[in-house]
Amino acid sequence: MESKKEYVISPDTMVIGPIYNENGYLHSIVMEVHTNYKITKKPYKVMKDSCHYYGSNYNGIREATTQITGFKSKVPICISHYLNLFFFPLESPKNETCTWVSLAHIEKVIPVSPHVSTIKFTNGSEMQVPYSRGTIERNLGRTAYYRMLLMRRFESIG
């Protein structure tokens, strides 16, 4: 798996998750449609830097999303509406180990046990996570709702 210092989320990005290096430092693992990378930044930093790259501010996006949806926790983030880059956290983004998942790449969520699920992606790959199917699908639904509300605003301008 290739390692990189810098990474910008793109339409191929499916997941940004935590991984510890051999010295115990938290970095990110990025799953893309065709490859995976290790990034020498924490997942939150990859999210924040990607927002900046596309001309936004993570905290500003989070605040705007809360205003639009009323969501106060596990707030989904639109990194770029133009590129359809909507991501949701699997846990509180305040946790350094928070994993972020792209709305566009989820095919289905398969329950493994009451508190473990497998996320199946559109490219056929899978990722097992320590969350119930209901929890993941709720976050997925909230993100889709946010995307729909945002898209309606753009359509009404138009």
C-alpha positions, -999 to 999 in steps of 0.1 A, spaced: 0 0 0 14 34 -10 21 60 16 15 97 10 20 129 31 -8 148 13 -42 136 1 -73 154 -12 -106 137 -12 -119 130 -47 -149 113 -63 -130 80 -60 -127 83 -22 -149 58 -4 -135 58 32 -111 78 54 -103 58 85 -78 56 113 -46 35 113 -17 35 137 18 33 123 46 12 138 55 40 163 19 43 176 11 76 157 -24 80 143 -25 83 105 -52 76 79 -61 48 56 -79 59 25 -100 34 5 -105 45 -31 -124 27 -58 -93 12 -73 -66 15 -46 -58 22 -10 -33 46 6 -18 53 40 -17 90 47 5 105 74 -23 127 87 -52 120 110 -86 114 94 -100 147 107 -70 166 92 -76 149 58 -112 160 60 -103 196 70 -76 200 44 -99 186 17 -126 212 26 -100 239 23 -88 226 -10 -123 229 -24 -127 264 -10 -146 258 22 -140 256 59 -148 224 79 -162 243 109 -182 266 86 -196 236 67 -205 218 99 -223 249 113 -242 255 80 -252 218 79 -266 221 114 -285 252 104 -300 235 73 -308 201 89 -310 207 127 -285 179 132 -262 186 162 -241 154 164 -225 132 138 -231 160 113 -225 150 76 -201 171 56 -204 183 20 -168 187 9 -179 197 -26 -215 196 -38 -202 201 -74 -183 168 -71 -210 151 -50 -186 146 -21 -209 140 9 -193 121 38 -207 110 72 -189 101 104 -194 67 119 -188 82 154 -183 116 169 -158 136 148 -144 148 181 -128 113 184 -95 111 166 -103 76 154 -135 87 136 -140 70 103 -156 90 74 -177 72 47 -187 85 13 -225 86 6 -219 79 -31 -201 46 -27 -223 26 -3 -242 -3 -20 -256 -18 12 -251 -25 49 -251 -61 60 -256 -70 97 -230 -94 111 -242 -92 148 -262 -67 168 -232 -44 171 -212 -52 140 -219 -46 103 -203 -49 70 -205 -20 46 -205 -32 10 -193 -6 -15 -202 -2 -52 -168 -15 -63 -175 -48 -45 -151 -42 -16 -163 -45 20 -154 -31 54 -165 -45 87 -173 -19 114 -182 -20 151 -216 -4 146 -251 -18 141 -268 -18 107 -294 6 121 -268 31 133 -250 32 99 -283 34 79 -295 63 101 -263 82 94 -266 73 57 -302 85 57 -293 118 74 -266 124 48 -289 117 20 -315 140 36 -289 168 39 -278 163 3 -315 165 -9 -321 197 11 -289 213 -3 -297 202 -39 -332 217 -36 -317 250 -27 -295 250 -58 -324 240 -80 -346 268 -67 -319 293 -77 -320 281 -111 
